[in-house]
Amino acid sequence: MKLANVSGRDVTITFTTDELVFLCNAINETLHEVPAASFKSRTTETPERAQEIYYELSDILDDARGEKRLSR
């Protein structure tokens, strides 16, 4: 992982595919293990937004691997 740029609220980070796999897995596990009632207080995001982030990162990972995206 490498910091590429910081500009205001935007941060650009370069991940290896292995690091991206780890991040996707961590988000997925969090979605399945943290109760919805305490999700936002424990993660700062809603479960719905975490799911969106997971899908966005999964799509990026699929592109990086040259894999076909699943329709959602």
TABEL-V997084 format. One record per pair of residues at least 24 apart in sequence whose ideal C-beta (glycine too) atoms are under 6 Angstrom apart, sorted by sequence separation. I is the first residue (numbers start at 1). GAP is how many residues later the second one is. D is the distance in whole Angstrom. If there is no record, write none. Layout:
# TABEL-V997084
i->I gap->GAP d->D
i->I gap->GAP d->D
This chain:
# TABEL-V997084
i->27 gap->27 d->5
i->24 gap->33 d->5
i->24 gap->34 d->6
i->20 gap->41 d->5
i->17 gap->47 d->5
